[in-house]
Amino acid sequence: MPIPRNRPDFTADERTQLIGWLDLQRSIIQWKCEGISEEDAHRAVLPGSPLMTVAGLVSHMRWTEHCWFQVLFLNRGALENPQFGDEEDRDFKVDGVPLAQLLEEYGAQCAISNEVSAAHDLDRTGLNPDFKPGAASLRWILLHMLEETARHAGHLDTIRELLDGETGYF
């Protein structure tokens, strides 16, 4: 597994650095999924977190991108996002959904998030009045998504090691 190493330039502008670091963490999510069997992708190995599988985390990250950039920032698409449904943790429940499909959906969602980020000023605030975080600035959302993605990349690192012994970090 080659380790992704696309860091933003040391002197890049703020937007380039924010999106660059977020893209690096997103690529680590994808990298941690390379070469894993479908069975292992759906197998829970953390006793206290039975929904936290490789596949479940990829799905969760896809819908978290959608939540922050589309639902909260643009005020679009809440009804299609399982995070806004009645069933708790629905976005983690992906039995029977192929990992390749989840990764494709995640990649597409990240591309949409980057389009939203490129089209708006970092100081612009979200448009969703129904949720307090809907008032966050795009800068805050990018920083939050960097934190969220890095945290779950760490979870994937641990899960992957427990599943098949594969290790590695950036």
N, C-alpha and C positions, 0 to 999 in steps of 0.2 A: 504494500500500500504506500504510494508516494504521499508524503505529507504536503498539504497545501501551504505555500509560503508567500502568498501575495499580500504583503503589507503595504499600506499607503506610504507615500514618500514622507520623509521626516519634516519637510517644509511645506507640505501640501496645505491648501486652505481648509478651513474647518469642515465644510460639507464633504469634501473629498476624504478627509480623515475619518469622519463619522461613518460614512457609508463604506469606506474601505475596510475599516476594522469590523464592521457588521458583516460585510461580505466574507471576510476571512473566517469569522465564526460560523457563518452559514456553510461555507465550504468544508469546515471541519465536521459539521453535522453530516453532510453528504459523504465525506471521506470515511467516517466511522461506520457507515452502512455498506461500504464496498466489500464484496466477497462473503457476505453473511448469508446463511441459508434462510429460506422462507420460514422454516420451522423455528429457527433461533430468533428471527426478527420478531416473532410473535410470542416468544417464551419469556415469562416473568422470572427474574432471578433475585430480585430484591424483596425479602420477606415482608417488609413493611409497606411496600408499594406494588401491589399486584397488577396495577394498570400500567406501570412504567416499564414498557417494553420498547425495543428499538422502534418498531412500527408505530406504537402509540405515541412515542415522543416526536417522531417525524410528523405525524398527523397533528399533534398538539401545536407544534411550532408553525405548521402551515396555517392553522386557524388563529393562532396568536398574531401572526403577521396580518392576516385579514382583519382581525379585531381592531388592532391599533391603527393601521393605515387606512382601512376602508370604513369600518363601522364608526370608530371614535373620531378619526380625523376628518373624513369626508362625509360622514353620516349616511353611509350606503351599505346595504346588504346585511343588516343584522338578522333578518329572518333566515338567511341561508347558513348562518354560522352556528354550529352546535353549541358553542360556548354561551349562547343566549337562549338556549332551550331550557326546558324543565328538568331534563335529566343531567344530574351532576357528572362532570368528567366525560361527557359524551364524546368529546374530541379525541380521547385516548382509546376509545372502544372501537377497534378496527379489525377484529377477527374476520378472516376471510378476504381482506383487502390486500392485494399483493404489495410488497414493499416497493417494487419498481413504480407502481402507480402512485403511491404516497410520495415518493421522492420526486416524481414528475410534477405532481400537484404542488409540492413545496417549492420546487424551483420556479414554477410559473408564478406562484404567489409572491415569492421574493422579487421577481422581475417587476411585478405590478407595484410592490412596495417601493422599489427603487424609482419607478416612473413617477409615483406620487411624490417622493422625496425630491426628485429633480425639478418638479413643476412648481414647488412652493417655497416661500421664504422660511428659513429656520425659525423665525420668530412668530410665524403664523400659528394661531391656535385652532384646535379642532372645532368641528361644526356640530357635534352631537350634544344637544342640550339635556338629553335624558340620563346621561351618566357623568358623574363628576370628572373622571379622567378625560372626558371628551373636550375639556377646556385646556388640555396640555398643549404646549407648543410642539412643533415638529422636532425641534432640537431635543426636547425632553423625551419624546417618543423614540427618537433614534438612540439616545443614551439608554433608555429603558430596554429597548429591543437588543442592544448590544449586551447588556447585563443578562437578560433573560436567555438569549441564545448561547452565551458563553456558559451560563450555569447548566443548561441542558446538554451542551456539548460535553461538559464534565461528567454529567450523568451517563451519557452514551459511552464515554471512555471507560467508566467503571463497569457498566453493563456488558460492554463488548469483552472486556477482560474476563469477567465471570462466565460468559458464554463459551468463548473459544480460546482464551488466553492471549488474544491479539491486544498488543499494547502500543502506545505511542501518543505523543502529545506534541504541540507546537513549541 
